[in-house]
Every structure is written in structure tokens, then in C-alpha cells.
């Protein structure tokens, strides 16, 4: 039985940022780690290795939709994705927390990833100047890390109204739903920046392996899931950010949160049966 919605993202709050040029060899620049001038005059930049930024754009768009956001902040998943690409100094892999940290604060705490995004003032620095956005061992930060995620830890994150990304050693996707039976996950429902289309698409990905040792099968490729990253909207409320009203602009809680909560409830009910 399928849990989680596969209806339109506008209705259900899921997002799908896709790599812009990865399927077009005209825009590939593998011989140059930095962005060169585009000879076509279109301002193209490579984004072959930026799946982490696409996943970050998805969850940031989901989060921003729940709050009153200044007009100066890029809004919508495509705008967020393009901003991350345009502020990248090279086409390089990274991790979701550091893209989110950069978005909010303008900085990146990890020296390892500090050279990937150009420093700026931060779109939410008025709320985050004294806050810790992410630490690898943190359990109550805006971004949290789950090593070797299990069905129980994923369902708990969904029940708590958090957005979830799944990371492997080579790829990152955004998780919006699961198929759950016999104490484990049999399928993931994800959006993947490597589907190479600008049309939003929710992908059915087979979940192989045992609980806490899942393999994500996307097309003909298998990826061992090593970690899940979650973002918690309730933390930003503690900073003083104001949620949108329930006058129809955004339901409260949001449709995305309701979808995740319903998903967790169904999973729990099936488990009891």
C-alpha cells in the first residue's frame, strides 16, 4: 500500500529542483572545476554535482512556504535553486546542511565546505545570528543528522513535521513519502535532481536491504543510504519567525506537514495491525 501523496506539488507541498544543464552536453565543463564564461552568452553554469543544493532548495522552499518571508528573499524552489547555483564558486558536491546554513546565515561553519558558496549577509541573519543551525552531533538544531536511518527514525521525523533528505556517498535526494510494511520500508517516494526534467516528478524508489541499512534504487543505480538530514520548522518559530495565517494563504499546519503527519499515522496503524 502506498503512503504519502503523489498529487500535485502545489496541492501537497513537495518540491523538485532539477539540475538545469546536466542532460545537455553543450553546457558541460568537466575540464574546468570553476565556472568559465559561457560562449553561448546564455550565462549557463554547470550543476552536475550539485544534488545537495537541489535537495536543500526543495526543503527550503517547503519551509519558507510556512512563514512570512521578506520580499527580498528568493522564493519558490526554482528561484532558490538558481540562487544556490549562481552563488557557487565551482561545480562541486557538498552536504545539505551547509547549503541551508549558507542560505540562512550567509556563512558555512565547516572549513571543508567553506569554499563552495560565496559568503553573503544571509537571508535570515536577523533570526540566526546567535543560533547554531547545524552540528553533526546536534539533536535539537534547525538541521539534524540521522545516521543509518531506520523506519522508526524516519516515521518519527515525519510525525514531528520535519522535512527529510537522504544522502549516500554519491548522491542526495528529497524524501516525501514511504511504503511501509512488516516493520520496514519497501519503497521511498522522492524527488531527484537527476531526472533531468523541469517538470516536477515524484519518483518511486525501491528500498532494498534491512532496516537501518537501506539501499535506494533509482533507475538502474543503487545507492546505499548513509544519513538523513532533517529540518525542523518549530525551531525557527522559537527564533521568533512568524508563521503565515490560516486565512487560505497557507494552511496551518501546512499541507506538507499534514501529509507527513497522515503518512506517519497510517504507517503506525499498519504496524499495529
N, C-alpha and C positions, 0 to 999 in steps of 0.2 A: 504494500500500500504506500502511495506517495504522500509524504508530508511536506508542507510548505507550498507556497503559491507559485505557479508558473504563468500567472496572468501578467498584464502589462506593468512595466516598472512605474508608470505614473500612478497607477492604482495601488500598488503594493510596496513601493518604496525601495526596490532593489535597483542597482545601477551597474552599468557595464562600460567602463572606459576601455577602448581598444587601441592598440598600437596603430599609429596612423600610416606609417610607410613601410612596415616590415614586409608586406606582401608585394612591394614594388621595388625591383632591383635598381630602378632609376635613382632611388633615394638612399641606397646602402653605401656606407662609408667605412667598411671594415678595416681599411688600411690606415685610418686616422682615428685615434681614440678621442680626439676633440672634434667639435663641430666645425667644419670648414664653411666657407661661403658657398652658398648654393648656386651653381652655374645656371640653373633654370630661372633664377630670380623669384622663386616662389617662397623663399625663406624656409625651406624644408630642413628638418633636423632628424637625425636618426633616433630611433627609440627601441631598437631591437632588444636591449637588455633591461628595459625599464618596466618590467611586470610589477615590481614592487610599487612603483609610482602609480600605476593604473589601479592596483588594489587599494592603495591609500586614497586615491581620488574617489573611488566608489564609497568607501566608508565615511570619508569626509563629507561627501555630498549628502549621504544618508543622515549624518549628524547635523549638518548645517540646516537641513530642511526642518529640523525640530525647534530651531531657535531664531530669535530676532537677530538678523545679521546686518551690519552696516553696508550701505550701498557700495562702499569702496572695496569690499571683499569679493573676489571672484566667486560666482555662484553657479551651480549646475555642474554635473560631472564632467562635461566636455571642457568647460572653462577651467575647472580645477586641474584637469589632466594637462591641458595645454600650458597652463602656468607652470606646472612642475617641469614639463619638458623644456619650455623656453628658459627656465632658470637653472637648468642643469649644465654643468661645465663639460660633461662628457657622457657618452652613452655607456653607462656602467651600472652593474647591479648593486643593490643595496637592500635594506630591510624596511618594511612598512613603518615601524615606529619612528625612524629618523626622518622620513618624509612628513609624517604627521607633526613631529616636533618642530621641523622647519616651518611648516605651514602656520602653526600657532605662534611660535616664539621668534622665528627668523633665524634660529641657531640650530646646531646639531651638537649634542653633547659628546658623541663618540668621535674620537680622533680618526678612527678608521674610516668613517664616512663623511668627515668634515669637508672634503674637497669636492663633493659631488654636486651640491647645490649652493648657489651664490647667496651669501648672508643678506638678510634684509631686516626690516623693522618688526616683522611678524604681524599677521593679520589679527591676532587676538592677544597681543602682548599686554594689553591693559588688564587682562584677566590672568595671564600666565607668568608674569614677571617673577613672582615668588613661588611658583609651583614647580613640582617635579612632574614632567609629562610621562617619562618612562625610565625605568631602570630594569635591567634583565631579571632581577630577583624581586621586583616590586609586585605586591599583590593588591594594592588599592590605588594605583595611579590611573590616570586617564587611559593610558595604553598598558595592557598587561600581557604577559607571556605565559603560554601553557605548553610545556614540553611534552612531546609524545601524547597528544590529546586523545582522550578516550570518549566513548559515547556519553558517559556521565558528565565529564567536564564540558563537553560541547553543549549538551542539553542544559546544564546549569548556566552557561553563558547566555544561551538563548532565553531561558526563563528570566534572567536578570535584565533583559532588554539590551544586550550588548551586540555590536556588530563584530563579525569574525572574519579574519583572513587566515588562509592556510599556506604555510611555507614549506618548501622542500629544499634540498641542496641546490636546485637549479631553477626553481620556478615558484611563483606566488599567485594564488587565485583568491577570489572572494566567495565566502560560503553564505548561502541564503536559506538552505533547507537540507533536510536529510531524509533518507528512508531507513527506518529503524525496526529491527525485529530480532528476536532471540538474543537479547542482551547486547547487540552490537549494531553497527551502521553498515548497511549493504549498499547504499548509494548516497552520493553527495549531489546537491544541486548548487552549481557555482556559476559565476561569470568569469570568463577567462580572456585576458587581453590578447592571447594568441589565436583567437578565432578569426582575426584579420577582417572583420566586417565592422562597419559603423552602425549596423543595426543591432540594437540591444538583444541579447540572446542568453537565455538561461540554459545551461548545459547539464545534461545528466552524466555524472562521472561515477564509474564503478569504484566501490571501496573494497579493496582486497586486503587480505591479511587479518590478523587478530586485533581485538580491541586494544588500543594504545600502540599499535604497530601497523597503521593503515597505509596502503598503497593507493594513490589516486590515479586512476586510469583515464587519460584524456586522449581520445582518438586511439592512436597506436602507441602512445607513450605512457609509461608507468613512472610515477613519481612517489617516492616514499615520504610521507608527511612527517616532518621532524618537529614542527612547532606550529601553534596557532597564536595569533595576536588578536586581542580584543580591544575595543574602545568602549568606554562606559559613559554615556551621556549624563548620568546622575552626578558624576564628578564635576562636570562643567557647570552644573546648576549650583554646586557648592562654591564655585568661584564667583557666583553672582550673575551668571548669564541668564537671560530671561527667555523662557520658553514661549513659543507662539501660542496665541489664544486658541480656544476651541470653537472659533466662530466660523469654521469652514476653511480657513486658510491652510491649516494643518491640524488634523485630528489630534487630540491629546488623551492618551498617549498616541504616538504616530501610528499610521497603518503598518509601517515596517515593524515597530515594536509589537503591535498586536499580532501580526503574522508570526513573529518569532515566539511570542507567548503561547499562541494557539498551537504552534508546532510542538513546543515543549509539553504542553498539556496532553496532546494526542499521543506523543511518544510515551509519556508516563502512564497514560491509560492503557496503552497496548502492553506495556511492560507488566502491568498488574494482572492483565488477563493471562 
